[in-house]
Amino acid sequence: MAFMHRYINILKKTLKDFIGKLALVVSLLIFGFPAFIGKSKQKLSAVFCVLLAFTIFVCSGFTVNNYYLVKDSRETAQTTQTGTSGIETTTAAGKPDLISQLLPNNSKRAYPEGMLEKYKTVYALNPDVVGWLKLPNTSIDTLVMQGNDNYHYLYNNFYGDYTGAGNIFLDYRDKFNGLSQNTIIYGHSAAAKDQEFCDLNKYKSPDFFIKNPIIQFGTLFTDYEWKVFAVFISSTVSSDDNGYFFYYIVPEIGRSKFQGYLNQVNQRSFYSTGVDVGYTDKILTLSTCTHDNDFSGHAVNSRLVVMARLLRKGESKEIDAANVKNRPDFRRPQVWYNHFGLKNPYINSERWYN
């Protein structure tokens, strides 16, 4: 595939640059060191200073190269959108040659039956594309991928290049043609402010939610709109919360388990939204890392979660602000209560398991 060729070319260039710099270092060691040895300690020290400075130069070069690789991955396969219709035209910023090479072969690509026309170009570049996610008044406006597991796109971009920043992706267990009961999408946010899901933090504010309650997530086959109903943080290590953690990333919940699942969500929600949810509703779950529960000497592995349900036919997109209320007693992990010397009001709550 084209992105693999691109990866190989980057690797060749990086190795070539490294070998050239390594050769220069070896030359300095072979020819420079003997020239100074035995003359004076000052000149010997000068050699080490030169070598140290050059080593720093080489390392900084790799750092800069990695920065631009990450930056390039964020510019890759960008599209322009119009309203809720999703992609209007597709381009790949900085990749005109690659696209021109692939477009003539589009007719040879076996597209899934019923796939929307607007996705065909990006699908030709990478058939792991499953849809598009956009959150109004945030920086989140991006393609969504799906791999064979939940690890590949955690660290690899649209073209398959390893960047560490990864790409927004759908849980590998989820269906996107027909939708699972719970559609789960992951992305990074904790490591840097420019990471894809950083702006999910805006939904911690009820005021932001009131003005931006609708999320757009459409698949290759259908455009959908979703109404946010909960925003919460959940710890992911049982030892941080009395031997229990809420496993919210379940594609199919089950009718008998649904109310217990919803109770766990409501306990943790920062504020009530006034948006009701039933078993027959489809749910969208956006999940990202957060350090909100970290304390000095104790990092708590946690996730910030924004949940929405599919907008019902004929339902208003507006939110009644009178129904939105802060919940200062929302559930935290046990370590939070321990840190502040407080009693955990949820310590005897029923646990939920799928």
C-alpha positions as CSV (number, residue, x, y, z in Angstrom):
1,M,0.0,0.0,0.0
2,A,1.0,3.6,-0.6
3,F,1.4,4.5,3.1
4,M,3.8,1.5,3.5
5,H,6.0,2.9,0.6
6,R,6.0,6.2,2.4
7,Y,7.0,4.6,5.6
8,I,9.9,2.7,4.0
9,N,11.2,5.9,2.3
10,I,11.2,7.8,5.7
11,L,13.0,4.9,7.3
12,K,15.7,4.8,4.5
13,K,16.2,8.6,4.8
14,T,16.5,8.4,8.6
15,L,19.0,5.5,8.4
16,K,21.0,7.3,5.8
17,D,21.3,10.4,7.9
18,F,22.2,8.4,11.0
19,I,24.9,6.5,9.2
20,G,26.4,9.7,7.8
21,K,26.5,11.3,11.3
22,L,27.8,8.1,12.9
23,A,30.7,8.0,10.4
24,L,31.6,11.6,11.3
25,V,31.6,10.7,15.0
26,V,33.9,7.7,14.3
27,S,36.2,9.8,12.2
28,L,36.6,12.3,15.1
29,L,37.4,9.5,17.5
30,I,39.9,7.9,15.2
31,F,41.7,11.0,13.9
32,G,41.0,13.6,16.5
33,F,41.6,11.8,19.7
34,P,45.2,10.7,18.9
35,A,46.1,14.2,17.8
36,F,45.3,15.5,21.2
37,I,46.3,12.6,23.5
38,G,49.3,13.2,25.6
39,K,49.6,16.9,24.9
40,S,47.5,18.3,27.7
41,K,44.5,17.6,29.8
42,Q,42.9,20.8,28.5
43,K,43.0,19.6,24.9
44,L,41.8,16.2,25.8
45,S,38.8,17.8,27.5
46,A,38.2,19.9,24.4
47,V,37.8,16.7,22.4
48,F,35.2,15.4,24.7
49,C,33.4,18.7,24.6
50,V,33.3,18.6,20.8
51,L,32.0,15.0,20.9
52,L,29.4,15.9,23.5
53,A,28.2,18.9,21.5
54,F,28.0,16.9,18.3
55,T,26.1,14.1,20.1
56,I,23.6,16.7,21.3
57,F,23.3,18.0,17.8
58,V,22.5,14.5,16.4
59,C,19.9,13.8,19.1
60,S,18.2,17.1,18.5
61,G,18.1,16.3,14.8
62,F,16.1,13.1,15.5
63,T,13.8,15.1,17.9
64,V,13.1,17.6,15.2
65,N,12.6,14.9,12.6
66,N,10.0,13.1,14.9
67,Y,8.2,16.5,15.5
68,Y,7.7,17.0,11.8
69,L,6.6,13.4,11.4
70,V,3.9,13.9,14.0
71,K,3.0,17.2,12.6
72,D,2.8,15.7,9.1
73,S,0.5,12.9,10.4
74,R,-2.0,15.5,11.6
75,E,-2.1,17.1,8.2
76,T,-2.6,13.9,6.4
77,A,-5.9,13.0,4.8
78,Q,-7.6,16.2,5.9
79,T,-11.0,16.9,4.5
80,T,-13.4,19.9,4.2
81,Q,-16.8,19.6,5.8
82,T,-20.1,21.3,5.2
83,G,-22.6,21.3,8.0
84,T,-23.8,17.9,9.0
85,S,-23.3,16.4,5.6
86,G,-19.7,15.4,6.4
87,I,-17.0,15.4,3.8
88,E,-17.6,17.7,0.8
89,T,-14.3,17.1,-1.0
90,T,-11.3,15.1,0.0
91,T,-7.7,16.1,-0.1
92,A,-4.5,15.0,1.6
93,A,-2.6,18.1,2.7
94,G,1.0,17.8,1.6
95,K,0.3,14.6,-0.4
96,P,-0.8,15.7,-3.9
97,D,1.5,13.3,-5.7
98,L,0.3,10.3,-3.6
99,I,-3.3,11.1,-4.3
100,S,-2.8,11.6,-8.0
101,Q,-1.1,8.2,-8.2
102,L,-4.0,6.5,-6.4
103,L,-7.0,8.2,-7.9
104,P,-6.7,6.5,-11.4
105,N,-6.9,3.2,-9.6
106,N,-10.1,4.1,-7.6
107,S,-12.2,2.3,-10.1
108,K,-10.4,-0.9,-9.2
109,R,-11.1,-0.6,-5.5
110,A,-14.0,-2.9,-4.4
111,Y,-16.0,-0.5,-2.3
112,P,-18.5,-1.7,0.2
113,E,-22.1,-1.7,-1.1
114,G,-23.9,1.4,0.0
115,M,-20.8,3.4,0.9
116,L,-21.3,7.2,0.6
117,E,-19.5,8.7,-2.4
118,K,-17.7,11.3,-0.3
119,Y,-15.6,8.6,1.4
120,K,-14.2,6.9,-1.7
121,T,-11.0,8.9,-2.0
122,V,-9.9,8.3,1.6
123,Y,-11.1,4.7,1.4
124,A,-8.8,4.2,-1.6
125,L,-5.9,5.5,0.5
126,N,-6.7,3.3,3.5
127,P,-9.7,0.9,3.7
128,D,-9.5,1.0,7.6
129,V,-11.5,4.3,7.4
130,V,-15.0,3.8,9.0
131,G,-16.3,7.4,9.3
132,W,-16.0,11.0,10.4
133,L,-16.2,12.6,13.8
134,K,-16.9,16.3,14.4
135,L,-17.6,18.1,17.7
136,P,-18.7,21.8,17.1
137,N,-16.5,24.5,18.6
138,T,-13.6,22.1,19.3
139,S,-10.6,21.0,17.3
140,I,-12.1,17.6,16.9
141,D,-12.9,17.3,13.2
142,T,-11.3,14.1,11.8
143,L,-11.5,10.7,10.1
144,V,-12.1,7.7,12.3
145,M,-10.2,4.5,11.7
146,Q,-10.7,0.9,12.9
147,G,-8.0,-1.7,13.2
148,N,-8.0,-5.4,13.9
149,D,-7.3,-4.5,17.6
150,N,-7.3,-1.5,19.8
151,Y,-3.5,-1.0,19.6
152,H,-2.5,-0.2,16.0
153,Y,-4.2,3.2,15.7
154,L,-3.3,4.0,19.3
155,Y,0.3,4.7,18.0
156,N,0.0,4.8,14.2
157,N,-1.4,7.4,11.9
158,F,-3.6,7.2,8.8
159,Y,-0.7,6.1,6.6
160,G,0.5,3.5,9.0
161,D,3.4,5.6,10.2
162,Y,4.4,5.1,13.9
163,T,4.1,8.5,15.5
164,G,3.1,7.7,19.1
165,A,0.2,10.2,18.6
166,G,-1.9,7.6,16.8
167,N,-5.2,8.4,15.1
168,I,-8.8,8.6,16.4
169,F,-10.2,5.0,16.1
170,L,-13.3,2.9,16.6
171,D,-13.2,-0.1,19.0
172,Y,-12.3,-3.1,16.9
173,R,-15.4,-5.0,18.3
174,D,-17.9,-2.4,17.1
175,K,-20.0,-2.6,14.0
176,F,-20.2,0.6,11.9
177,N,-22.7,-0.6,9.3
178,G,-25.8,-0.7,11.4
179,L,-24.2,0.5,14.7
180,S,-23.6,-1.5,17.8
181,Q,-25.5,-0.6,21.0
182,N,-22.5,1.3,22.3
183,T,-20.2,2.8,19.6
184,I,-16.8,3.5,21.3
185,I,-14.2,5.8,19.9
186,Y,-10.7,6.4,21.4
187,G,-8.1,9.1,21.1
188,H,-5.1,10.6,22.9
189,S,-5.2,13.8,24.9
190,A,-3.2,13.5,28.1
191,A,0.3,13.9,26.6
192,A,-0.1,17.2,24.7
193,K,-2.5,20.0,24.1
194,D,-2.5,19.5,20.4
195,Q,-3.5,15.8,20.6
196,E,-6.8,14.8,18.9
197,F,-9.1,14.4,21.9
198,C,-7.7,17.3,24.1
199,D,-10.8,19.3,23.5
200,L,-13.0,16.7,25.1
201,N,-12.1,18.5,28.3
202,K,-14.4,21.4,27.3
203,Y,-17.3,19.1,28.1
204,K,-16.4,19.2,31.8
205,S,-18.1,22.6,31.7
206,P,-22.0,22.5,31.8
207,D,-22.0,25.9,30.0
208,F,-20.1,24.5,27.1
209,F,-22.4,21.4,27.0
210,I,-25.5,23.6,26.9
211,K,-24.2,25.5,23.9
212,N,-22.8,22.4,22.2
213,P,-24.9,19.3,23.0
214,I,-24.8,17.7,19.5
215,I,-21.9,15.5,18.2
216,Q,-21.6,14.5,14.6
217,F,-20.4,11.0,13.9
218,G,-21.2,9.5,10.6
219,T,-20.1,6.2,9.2
220,L,-19.2,5.2,5.6
221,F,-22.9,4.5,5.1
222,T,-24.9,7.0,7.1
223,D,-24.5,10.5,8.7
224,Y,-25.6,10.6,12.3
225,E,-26.1,13.2,15.0
226,W,-25.8,12.4,18.8
227,K,-27.0,14.2,21.9
228,V,-24.6,14.3,24.9
229,F,-26.1,12.9,28.0
230,A,-23.2,12.3,30.4
231,V,-19.6,13.5,31.1
232,F,-17.5,11.7,33.7
233,I,-14.1,10.3,34.7
234,S,-13.6,6.6,35.5
235,S,-10.5,5.0,37.0
236,T,-9.2,1.9,35.2
237,V,-7.3,0.2,38.0
238,S,-9.4,-1.7,40.5
239,S,-6.9,-1.1,43.4
240,D,-7.6,2.7,43.1
241,D,-11.3,2.1,43.9
242,N,-11.9,-0.6,46.5
243,G,-11.1,-3.4,44.1
244,Y,-13.5,-2.4,41.4
245,F,-13.5,-0.4,38.2
246,F,-16.3,0.4,35.9
247,Y,-15.8,-1.3,32.5
248,Y,-17.8,1.1,30.4
249,I,-16.3,0.1,27.0
250,V,-18.9,-2.6,26.3
251,P,-20.2,-2.7,22.7
252,E,-23.4,-4.7,23.6
253,I,-24.7,-4.1,27.1
254,G,-27.9,-6.3,27.2
255,R,-31.4,-5.4,28.4
256,S,-31.1,-6.9,31.9
257,K,-27.8,-5.1,32.5
258,F,-28.6,-1.7,31.0
259,Q,-30.1,0.0,34.1
260,G,-27.1,-1.0,36.2
261,Y,-24.8,0.3,33.5
262,L,-26.6,3.6,33.4
263,N,-26.5,3.9,37.2
264,Q,-22.7,3.7,37.1
265,V,-22.6,6.4,34.5
266,N,-25.0,8.7,36.4
267,Q,-23.0,8.3,39.7
268,R,-19.9,9.6,38.0
269,S,-21.4,12.4,35.9
270,F,-20.1,15.9,36.6
271,Y,-23.6,17.3,36.0
272,S,-27.1,16.2,35.1
273,T,-28.0,17.0,31.5
274,G,-31.8,16.4,31.5
275,V,-31.2,14.0,28.5
276,D,-32.9,10.7,29.0
277,V,-31.5,7.4,27.8
278,G,-33.3,4.1,27.2
279,Y,-32.3,0.6,26.3
280,T,-33.3,1.0,22.7
281,D,-31.2,4.1,22.2
282,K,-27.8,3.8,20.4
283,I,-24.9,5.2,22.5
284,L,-21.7,6.9,21.4
285,T,-18.8,6.8,23.9
286,L,-15.7,9.0,23.4
287,S,-12.9,8.0,25.7
288,T,-9.5,9.5,26.4
289,C,-6.8,9.5,29.1
290,T,-6.8,12.1,31.9
291,H,-4.6,13.0,34.9
292,D,-7.4,14.7,36.9
293,N,-7.2,12.2,39.7
294,D,-3.4,12.2,40.0
295,F,-1.9,13.1,43.3
296,S,1.7,13.7,44.4
297,G,3.4,10.3,44.4
298,H,0.3,8.5,43.1
299,A,-0.7,8.6,39.4
300,V,-4.3,7.3,39.0
301,N,-4.9,5.7,35.6
302,S,-8.2,7.4,34.6
303,R,-10.3,8.1,31.5
304,L,-12.4,11.1,30.6
305,V,-15.6,9.9,29.0
306,V,-18.2,11.8,27.0
307,M,-21.4,9.9,26.2
308,A,-24.1,10.7,23.8
309,R,-27.1,9.0,22.4
310,L,-28.4,8.9,18.8
311,L,-30.7,11.9,18.2
312,R,-34.3,10.7,18.0
313,K,-36.5,11.4,15.0
314,G,-38.1,14.9,15.4
315,E,-36.2,15.6,18.6
316,S,-35.0,19.1,19.3
317,K,-31.2,19.7,19.2
318,E,-31.5,22.3,22.0
319,I,-30.9,21.8,25.7
320,D,-33.2,23.1,28.4
321,A,-30.6,24.9,30.7
322,A,-33.0,24.6,33.6
323,N,-32.4,20.8,33.7
324,V,-28.6,21.1,33.7
325,K,-27.3,21.0,37.3
326,N,-23.8,20.6,38.7
327,R,-23.3,17.5,40.9
328,P,-20.5,18.3,43.4
329,D,-20.9,14.8,45.0
330,F,-20.2,12.9,41.8
331,R,-18.4,9.6,42.3
332,R,-14.6,9.6,42.4
333,P,-12.2,6.7,42.9
334,Q,-11.5,5.7,46.5
335,V,-8.0,7.1,46.4
336,W,-9.5,10.6,45.9
337,Y,-11.5,10.3,49.1
338,N,-8.5,8.9,51.0
339,H,-6.3,11.8,49.8
340,F,-8.8,14.4,51.2
341,G,-9.7,12.4,54.2
342,L,-13.4,12.2,53.2
343,K,-16.0,9.4,53.4
344,N,-16.9,7.7,50.1
345,P,-20.7,7.9,49.8
346,Y,-20.6,5.2,47.1
347,I,-18.5,2.7,49.0
348,N,-21.4,0.3,49.4
349,S,-23.0,0.8,46.0
350,E,-23.8,-2.2,43.9
351,R,-21.1,-3.0,41.4
352,W,-21.8,-3.6,37.7
353,Y,-20.4,-6.3,35.6
354,N,-21.3,-7.3,32.0
